[in-house]
Amino acid sequence: MARRRIGQEDLIARPEPRAASSLAELAALLDWTEIDRHLAGISAAVKGEPGWPPLALF
């Protein structure tokens, strides 16, 4: 089961500080690893292009 790499990891490594937003505060409250674990059962088709990561779609 193939998954796309979406390249969003680079957005975290910004040298300049950013003001915290309400979404950043919400993201800090969520256990993304646990959510990703629950979404792991969503599979991609065997044929065709790689699917988007379920956590990114969530």
N, C-alpha and C positions, 0 to 999 in steps of 0.2 A: 504494500500500500504506500504509494508515493505521496509526499507532502511538499508543497512549495516552500521555499525560503523567501520570506517577504522583505527582508533587509531592514526591518524597523529597529534592529538592535543599535544601529548607529545613532538614533535619536536620543538615546540615553547618555551617550558620552559627549555631551556638549561642554566646552570649556567655560562658557559664561553662565552665571547663575540665573535661574528663571524663578519668577514669582510662583508660589504655590497656587494652584487653582482648586476649585471645589472638586473637579474630577480627579486631581492628584490626591486630594484628601480621601476621596472615596476609594480610589485604587489602593491606597495604603491600608484600608480597612478590610479589603477582600483577600482571601487566601487563593491566589490565582493557581497555585499548584493543585489544590483540591478541586477547583473548577475544571482545570485541564484534565484531571484524572477522570472526572465524571463524563467529560466529552470525548474521551479516548475511544469509546465504542463507535463513534461515527466514523465510518470508513469511506475511503475513496474508491472509485471504480478501478478495476485492474487495467483497463484500456484507457487510452486518451492522455490528456495532459495531467500533471500532478495536481491534486486537489489543494485548496487553501486549508491552512491549519484551522481546525474547529474552534480553537480559542480565539483566533483573530476574527472569525465570523461571529462569534458570540459577542 
